[in-house]
Amino acid sequence: MLFSPQIPLQLEPRRPDRFDDFVAGPNATVLESVRTLLDEPGGILFLSGPDGSGKSHLLNALCHSARERGLAAFYIALGRLPEEAAASLQGLQVLDLVCVDDIECVAGNPVWENALFACFNEVRAASGRLLVSSRLPLSGLGFDLPDLASRLAWGVRQNLRLPDDEGKLQILGQRANTLRIEVPLDVQKYLLKHGKRDMSSLLQTLEQLKDAAFAEKRKITVPMARKILQA
């Protein structure tokens, strides 16, 4: 486990996501690009896509895959960190892979932009790999530091698309398997029809169903799902 000497951040993937858990749907090409990044020393991959399209899943999965191959990997979600944490990016050139999530959250912040620019240069010079994600395309980020955008533009850019309803049901089923709970198809369809339809909300509801089922020692049913959604 790695820690920064400046800020005591835990540099571990925050979720147990794996490539085998990712429902590719319309994003099969993007999945393949992420998978093969580990075979490309010095490679840069920029992912863009709306919330719920699977960006964080792929970043976490690549970190786990790297570590399973004996490579040193770092994951950081910029949307959850204070400005002081930018100092933690120093010295990452010793790592084989750096994954930066939610880069749009720090666009326009000179402290973060300069720290990221220095980090990206050092990692690439040391033949490390970079995987960066954003809700916005690279052209829409509006960095105050133009060189930061130009560094990211050196690599491959891929755009993730949201899953359709069939894909959402597959994702719900896959996450239920990961959570080791049984969620009947009628319950999944009920959530999709009567709950919030974005994947983040759907997966959050799934977690609530898991907790309710364990607490009440009952099977997950449509009435339970209805109760959760009405709470």
C-alpha positions in Angstrom: 0.0 0.0 0.0 1.4 3.4 -1.0 1.2 6.7 0.9 2.2 10.2 0.0 4.9 11.8 2.2 3.1 15.2 1.9 -0.6 14.2 2.4 -1.5 10.9 4.1 -3.7 9.7 1.2 -4.4 6.0 0.7 -3.4 5.4 -2.9 -5.6 2.4 -3.4 -8.5 1.9 -5.9 -11.6 2.8 -3.9 -13.8 0.1 -5.3 -13.3 -3.6 -6.1 -14.2 -3.2 -9.7 -12.8 -5.7 -12.2 -12.8 -5.8 -16.0 -14.9 -9.0 -15.8 -17.6 -7.0 -14.0 -17.8 -4.3 -16.7 -20.8 -4.6 -19.0 -19.3 -3.2 -22.2 -22.4 -2.8 -24.3 -21.6 0.1 -26.8 -18.2 0.6 -25.1 -16.4 -2.6 -26.2 -13.7 -0.6 -28.1 -13.1 1.6 -25.1 -12.8 -1.4 -22.8 -10.2 -2.9 -25.1 -8.2 0.4 -25.2 -8.1 0.5 -21.4 -7.1 -3.2 -21.1 -4.2 -2.8 -23.5 -2.8 0.3 -21.9 -0.7 -1.8 -19.5 1.1 -3.2 -22.6 2.1 0.3 -23.7 4.9 1.9 -21.6 4.6 5.7 -21.9 1.0 5.4 -23.1 -1.7 8.0 -22.4 -5.4 7.4 -22.6 -8.1 10.1 -22.0 -11.6 8.9 -21.3 -14.6 11.2 -21.4 -18.3 10.4 -20.9 -21.3 11.3 -18.8 -21.9 10.1 -15.2 -22.9 6.5 -15.2 -21.0 5.5 -18.3 -18.4 3.5 -16.4 -15.3 5.8 -16.2 -14.5 5.1 -12.5 -15.1 1.4 -13.0 -12.5 1.2 -15.7 -9.9 3.2 -13.8 -10.3 1.1 -10.7 -10.3 -2.1 -12.8 -7.0 -1.1 -14.5 -5.4 -0.4 -11.2 -6.3 -3.9 -9.9 -5.2 -5.5 -13.2 -1.8 -3.7 -13.0 -1.2 -4.9 -9.4 -2.2 -8.4 -10.3 0.6 -8.2 -12.9 3.1 -7.0 -10.3 3.0 -3.3 -11.5 2.8 -0.3 -9.1 -0.4 1.6 -9.6 -2.0 4.8 -8.2 -5.6 5.9 -8.3 -6.8 9.4 -7.4 -10.4 10.9 -7.6 -10.0 14.7 -7.9 -13.6 15.4 -7.0 -13.0 14.3 -3.4 -9.8 16.1 -2.6 -8.8 19.5 -1.1 -6.3 21.7 -2.9 -3.6 20.7 -0.4 -3.6 17.2 -1.7 -2.0 18.3 -5.0 1.4 17.9 -3.3 0.7 14.2 -3.2 1.4 14.0 -7.0 5.1 14.5 -6.5 7.3 11.5 -7.1 4.7 9.4 -8.9 7.2 8.8 -11.8 8.3 5.7 -9.8 5.0 4.0 -10.6 4.0 2.0 -13.6 0.4 3.4 -13.8 -1.3 6.6 -12.7 -5.1 6.8 -13.0 -6.7 10.3 -12.5 -10.4 10.4 -12.2 -12.7 13.5 -12.5 -10.1 15.9 -13.9 -12.8 18.3 -14.8 -13.2 19.1 -11.1 -9.9 20.9 -11.0 -9.9 22.7 -14.4 -9.1 26.4 -13.7 -7.4 25.7 -10.4 -3.7 26.7 -10.9 -2.4 24.6 -8.0 -3.9 21.4 -9.4 -3.2 22.2 -13.0 0.5 22.8 -12.4 0.8 19.7 -10.2 -0.9 17.5 -12.8 1.3 19.0 -15.6 4.5 18.2 -13.7 3.2 14.7 -12.7 2.2 13.8 -16.3 5.5 14.9 -17.7 7.5 12.9 -15.1 5.4 9.8 -15.5 5.6 9.8 -19.2 9.4 10.5 -19.2 9.8 7.4 -17.0 7.7 5.3 -19.4 4.8 5.1 -17.0 1.2 4.9 -18.2 -1.5 7.5 -17.7 -5.3 7.0 -17.7 -7.3 10.1 -17.1 -11.1 10.6 -17.1 -13.5 13.5 -17.4 -17.2 14.1 -17.8 -16.2 16.6 -20.5 -14.2 16.1 -23.7 -10.7 17.4 -23.7 -11.7 20.4 -25.8 -14.3 21.4 -23.3 -12.2 21.4 -20.1 -10.9 24.9 -20.4 -7.6 24.5 -18.7 -5.8 27.8 -17.8 -2.6 25.9 -18.5 -2.7 25.1 -22.2 0.3 22.8 -22.0 -1.7 20.5 -19.7 -4.3 19.9 -22.5 -1.5 19.4 -25.0 0.1 16.7 -22.9 -3.2 14.8 -22.7 -3.8 15.3 -26.4 -0.6 13.3 -27.1 -2.5 10.2 -26.2 -5.5 8.3 -27.4 -9.0 9.8 -26.7 -12.0 7.6 -26.2 -15.6 8.5 -25.4 -17.9 6.3 -23.3 -21.6 6.1 -24.0 -24.4 5.4 -21.5 -25.9 2.0 -21.5 -29.4 1.4 -22.8 -32.1 -0.2 -20.7 -31.0 -3.7 -21.5 -27.4 -2.7 -20.6 -28.7 -1.2 -17.3 -30.4 -4.5 -16.4 -27.2 -6.4 -17.2 -25.2 -4.0 -15.0 -27.7 -4.4 -12.1 -27.5 -8.2 -12.5 -23.7 -8.1 -12.5 -23.5 -5.8 -9.5 -26.0 -8.1 -7.6 -23.7 -11.0 -8.3 -20.7 -9.1 -7.0 -22.7 -8.2 -3.8 -23.7 -11.9 -3.5 -27.4 -11.1 -3.4 -30.3 -12.4 -5.5 -32.3 -9.6 -7.2 -35.1 -11.1 -9.3 -35.5 -9.6 -12.8 -38.9 -8.2 -11.9 -37.3 -6.2 -9.1 -34.6 -4.9 -11.5 -37.2 -3.8 -14.0 -39.3 -2.2 -11.2 -36.2 -0.1 -10.2 -35.7 0.9 -13.8 -39.3 1.9 -14.3 -40.0 3.6 -11.0 -36.7 4.9 -9.7 -34.1 7.3 -10.9 -32.7 5.9 -14.1 -29.1 7.0 -13.9 -26.7 4.2 -13.1 -25.3 5.8 -10.0 -28.8 6.0 -8.4 -29.7 2.5 -9.6 -26.6 1.0 -8.0 -27.2 3.0 -4.8 -30.7 1.6 -4.6 -29.3 -1.8 -5.1 -27.0 -1.3 -2.1 -30.0 -0.1 0.0 -31.9 -3.3 -1.0 -28.9 -5.4 0.1 -28.8 -3.7 3.5 -32.6 -4.0 4.0 -32.6 -7.7 3.0 -29.8 -8.5 5.4 -31.4 -6.4 8.2 -34.8 -7.9 7.8 -33.5 -11.4 6.8 -35.9 -11.4 3.9 -35.6 -12.0 0.1 -35.5 -8.9 -2.1 -38.9 -8.4 -3.6 -40.9 -5.7 -5.5 -42.7 -4.6 -2.3 -39.2 -4.1 -0.6 -38.0 -2.1 -3.7 -41.2 0.0 -3.5 -40.6 0.8 0.1 -37.0 1.8 -0.5 -37.9 4.1 -3.4 -40.7 5.8 -1.3 -38.4 6.4 1.7 
